[in-house]
Amino acid sequence: MTSQIYNGQELRKQLGISTTTFYKFRKAGLPYHQLPQSRAYYLLNEVENWLSQAGYHQETRWTK
């Protein structure tokens, strides 16, 4: 199974969320990966699974 890899800006655009919502998700435990001295990156399927398990659902945007 392959997943798309996104940086923070790309992920926000893909999910249709604001920067504020993105950082709320990060604070709540949004899964990400990071190599030493590198920016965080996100795997779309992990993020979508986390959102679903955290009780969020998507109509036109991710809400609880």
MODELLER restraints for C-alpha pairs under 7 A, 6 or more apart:
rsr = mdl.restraints
at = mdl.atoms
rsr.add(forms.Gaussian(group=physical.xy_distance, feature=features.Distance(at['CA:3:A'], at['CA:43:A']), mean=5.88, stdev=0.5))
rsr.add(forms.Gaussian(group=physical.xy_distance, feature=features.Distance(at['CA:3:A'], at['CA:44:A']), mean=5.96, stdev=0.5))
rsr.add(forms.Gaussian(group=physical.xy_distance, feature=features.Distance(at['CA:3:A'], at['CA:45:A']), mean=5.87, stdev=0.5))
rsr.add(forms.Gaussian(group=physical.xy_distance, feature=features.Distance(at['CA:4:A'], at['CA:43:A']), mean=5.78, stdev=0.5))
rsr.add(forms.Gaussian(group=physical.xy_distance, feature=features.Distance(at['CA:4:A'], at['CA:44:A']), mean=5.54, stdev=0.5))
rsr.add(forms.Gaussian(group=physical.xy_distance, feature=features.Distance(at['CA:5:A'], at['CA:41:A']), mean=6.63, stdev=0.5))
rsr.add(forms.Gaussian(group=physical.xy_distance, feature=features.Distance(at['CA:5:A'], at['CA:42:A']), mean=5.63, stdev=0.5))
rsr.add(forms.Gaussian(group=physical.xy_distance, feature=features.Distance(at['CA:5:A'], at['CA:43:A']), mean=4.83, stdev=0.5))
rsr.add(forms.Gaussian(group=physical.xy_distance, feature=features.Distance(at['CA:5:A'], at['CA:44:A']), mean=6.44, stdev=0.5))
rsr.add(forms.Gaussian(group=physical.xy_distance, feature=features.Distance(at['CA:6:A'], at['CA:41:A']), mean=5.62, stdev=0.5))
rsr.add(forms.Gaussian(group=physical.xy_distance, feature=features.Distance(at['CA:6:A'], at['CA:42:A']), mean=5.20, stdev=0.5))
rsr.add(forms.Gaussian(group=physical.xy_distance, feature=features.Distance(at['CA:6:A'], at['CA:43:A']), mean=6.51, stdev=0.5))
rsr.add(forms.Gaussian(group=physical.xy_distance, feature=features.Distance(at['CA:7:A'], at['CA:40:A']), mean=6.57, stdev=0.5))
rsr.add(forms.Gaussian(group=physical.xy_distance, feature=features.Distance(at['CA:7:A'], at['CA:41:A']), mean=4.71, stdev=0.5))
rsr.add(forms.Gaussian(group=physical.xy_distance, feature=features.Distance(at['CA:7:A'], at['CA:42:A']), mean=6.17, stdev=0.5))
rsr.add(forms.Gaussian(group=physical.xy_distance, feature=features.Distance(at['CA:8:A'], at['CA:41:A']), mean=6.75, stdev=0.5))
rsr.add(forms.Gaussian(group=physical.xy_distance, feature=features.Distance(at['CA:12:A'], at['CA:18:A']), mean=6.53, stdev=0.5))
rsr.add(forms.Gaussian(group=physical.xy_distance, feature=features.Distance(at['CA:12:A'], at['CA:22:A']), mean=6.68, stdev=0.5))
rsr.add(forms.Gaussian(group=physical.xy_distance, feature=features.Distance(at['CA:16:A'], at['CA:61:A']), mean=5.92, stdev=0.5))
rsr.add(forms.Gaussian(group=physical.xy_distance, feature=features.Distance(at['CA:17:A'], at['CA:61:A']), mean=6.74, stdev=0.5))
rsr.add(forms.Gaussian(group=physical.xy_distance, feature=features.Distance(at['CA:30:A'], at['CA:47:A']), mean=6.69, stdev=0.5))
rsr.add(forms.Gaussian(group=physical.xy_distance, feature=features.Distance(at['CA:30:A'], at['CA:50:A']), mean=6.91, stdev=0.5))
rsr.add(forms.Gaussian(group=physical.xy_distance, feature=features.Distance(at['CA:31:A'], at['CA:46:A']), mean=6.88, stdev=0.5))
rsr.add(forms.Gaussian(group=physical.xy_distance, feature=features.Distance(at['CA:31:A'], at['CA:47:A']), mean=6.29, stdev=0.5))
rsr.add(forms.Gaussian(group=physical.xy_distance, feature=features.Distance(at['CA:32:A'], at['CA:40:A']), mean=6.26, stdev=0.5))
rsr.add(forms.Gaussian(group=physical.xy_distance, feature=features.Distance(at['CA:32:A'], at['CA:41:A']), mean=5.78, stdev=0.5))
rsr.add(forms.Gaussian(group=physical.xy_distance, feature=features.Distance(at['CA:32:A'], at['CA:42:A']), mean=4.90, stdev=0.5))
rsr.add(forms.Gaussian(group=physical.xy_distance, feature=features.Distance(at['CA:33:A'], at['CA:40:A']), mean=5.57, stdev=0.5))
rsr.add(forms.Gaussian(group=physical.xy_distance, feature=features.Distance(at['CA:33:A'], at['CA:41:A']), mean=5.40, stdev=0.5))
rsr.add(forms.Gaussian(group=physical.xy_distance, feature=features.Distance(at['CA:33:A'], at['CA:42:A']), mean=6.29, stdev=0.5))
rsr.add(forms.Gaussian(group=physical.xy_distance, feature=features.Distance(at['CA:34:A'], at['CA:40:A']), mean=4.56, stdev=0.5))
rsr.add(forms.Gaussian(group=physical.xy_distance, feature=features.Distance(at['CA:34:A'], at['CA:41:A']), mean=6.23, stdev=0.5))
rsr.add(forms.Gaussian(group=physical.xy_distance, feature=features.Distance(at['CA:55:A'], at['CA:64:A']), mean=5.98, stdev=0.5))
rsr.add(forms.Gaussian(group=physical.xy_distance, feature=features.Distance(at['CA:56:A'], at['CA:62:A']), mean=6.09, stdev=0.5))
rsr.add(forms.Gaussian(group=physical.xy_distance, feature=features.Distance(at['CA:56:A'], at['CA:63:A']), mean=5.25, stdev=0.5))
rsr.add(forms.Gaussian(group=physical.xy_distance, feature=features.Distance(at['CA:56:A'], at['CA:64:A']), mean=4.35, stdev=0.5))
rsr.add(forms.Gaussian(group=physical.xy_distance, feature=features.Distance(at['CA:57:A'], at['CA:63:A']), mean=5.59, stdev=0.5))
rsr.add(forms.Gaussian(group=physical.xy_distance, feature=features.Distance(at['CA:57:A'], at['CA:64:A']), mean=6.19, stdev=0.5))
